[in-house]
Each structure stands twice: as C-alpha cells, then as structure tokens.
C-alpha cells in the first residue's frame, strides 16, 4: 500500500507540472512558440547518454540487490535525479539565450523543480524500504 501511495503522489506531481507547463506554452505569443519548436527539435545527445546511464544503473541495482548492497540504491536515485536535472539546466540556458519572457522561464524552473520532486517522492519509498531492511 505504501509504494502505491508514493508512486501515485510522484506521478500526480509530475502530471501537475506537465499540465502547468503546457498551459504556460499555450499563453506564449506565436513567435515564441516557433522559437520554442526550433530550439527543442534538435536532439540532445547528452540526454540520451544520461538515460542510457540510468538504465544501466537500473540493471546494476537489480543485480546487486540480489546481494543486498544498499549503496547502489542511493547511486541509482542520484543518477536518476541527475539525469533529469542536467537536461533541465541545459534547456533553461537555451531559453535564456533565446530571450524568452522572464515569466515563462520562471514557470519552466518551477515545473522542472516539481518534476524532480515527483521523481524524488517515488524513490523515497524505495530508499526507505530497502535501506532499512
């Protein structure tokens, strides 16, 4: 029951952040929407590398979990948070460089922080469940 609560709470936070961000995009003038599409249609190789790294850590954690090695769980949680925060920082810099309105950039920062918080909430259960056993 506990895991379901953390999972739903984390997913709820991330969905709420996504809806907030989409509403913010809708309110942008058309020229900024075009800029937004131009900026983010280019593929970011770092994001792909971070996702592959996180997937690799997931596999490692399942292997090491068989042997009850708890520090791997902490490493996995940190890698997952970093794999979301680093691309968000890169995207923030792109928005600032493209001179988007301050209110849009601030909302991007808030929604990004909420997505990271949602990820942390989901992994809190795993940390307390496995670290205390």
C-alpha positions in Angstrom: 0.0 0.0 0.0 2.8 2.4 0.8 4.5 2.1 -2.5 1.2 2.8 -4.3 0.8 6.0 -2.4 4.3 7.2 -3.2 4.0 6.1 -6.8 0.7 7.9 -7.3 1.9 11.0 -5.4 5.0 11.2 -7.5 3.2 10.7 -10.8 0.5 13.2 -9.7 3.1 15.8 -9.0 4.8 15.2 -12.4 1.4 15.3 -14.3 0.5 18.5 -12.5 3.8 20.1 -13.5 3.3 19.0 -17.1 -0.2 20.5 -17.3 1.1 23.7 -15.8 3.9 23.8 -18.3 1.5 23.1 -21.2 -0.8 26.0 -20.1 2.2 28.2 -19.9 3.2 27.3 -23.5 -0.3 28.0 -24.7 -0.1 31.5 -23.4 3.1 32.3 -25.3 2.9 34.6 -28.4 3.2 32.7 -31.7 6.7 33.9 -32.4 7.9 32.4 -29.2 6.1 29.2 -29.9 8.0 29.0 -33.2 11.3 29.7 -31.3 10.4 27.0 -28.8 10.0 24.4 -31.5 13.2 25.5 -33.2 15.2 25.3 -30.0 13.9 21.9 -28.8 13.6 19.9 -32.1 17.4 19.4 -32.2 18.2 16.2 -30.5 20.3 16.4 -27.3 22.9 13.7 -27.2 23.7 14.3 -23.5 20.1 13.5 -22.6 20.3 10.2 -24.5 23.6 9.3 -22.8 22.2 10.1 -19.3 19.1 7.9 -20.0 21.3 5.0 -21.1 23.5 5.5 -18.0 20.4 5.5 -15.8 19.1 2.3 -17.5 22.5 0.7 -16.9 22.3 1.6 -13.2 18.8 0.2 -13.0 20.2 -3.2 -14.3 23.1 -3.0 -11.9 20.8 -2.3 -8.9 18.7 -5.3 -9.7 21.9 -7.5 -9.9 23.4 -6.0 -6.7 20.0 -6.1 -4.9 20.3 -9.9 -5.0 23.4 -9.5 -2.8 21.8 -6.7 -0.6 24.2 -4.0 -1.5 22.4 -0.8 -0.4 24.7 1.9 -1.6 23.8 1.0 -5.2 20.2 2.2 -4.5 21.5 5.6 -3.4 23.6 5.8 -6.5 20.7 4.9 -8.7 18.4 7.5 -7.1 21.1 10.2 -7.5 21.8 9.2 -11.1 18.1 9.4 -11.9 17.7 12.8 -10.3 20.8 14.0 -12.2 19.5 12.6 -15.5 16.5 14.9 -15.1 18.2 18.0 -13.7 21.1 18.2 -16.1 18.9 18.4 -19.3 16.6 20.8 -17.5 19.6 23.1 -16.8 20.6 22.8 -20.4 17.1 23.7 -21.5 16.9 26.6 -19.1 20.1 28.0 -20.6 18.6 27.7 -24.1 15.5 29.6 -23.0 17.6 32.4 -21.5 19.8 32.6 -24.6 16.7 32.8 -26.8 15.5 35.7 -24.7 12.1 34.2 -23.7 9.9 36.2 -21.3 11.0 36.0 -17.7 7.6 34.7 -16.6 7.9 31.8 -19.0 11.4 31.0 -17.8 10.4 31.2 -14.2 7.4 28.9 -14.8 9.8 26.5 -16.5 12.0 26.5 -13.5 9.0 25.8 -11.2 7.7 23.0 -13.3 11.1 21.5 -13.6 11.5 21.5 -9.9 8.2 19.8 -9.5 9.2 17.1 -11.9 12.4 16.5 -9.9 10.3 16.5 -6.7 7.9 13.9 -8.2 10.9 11.7 -9.1 12.3 12.0 -5.5 8.9 11.2 -4.0 8.7 7.9 -6.0 12.2 6.9 -5.0 11.8 7.9 -1.3 9.7 4.8 -0.8 12.4 2.6 -2.4 15.1 4.2 -0.4 13.3 3.7 3.0 12.0 0.3 2.1 15.4 -1.2 1.0 17.8 0.9 3.1 16.0 -0.1 6.4 15.9 -3.8 5.6 
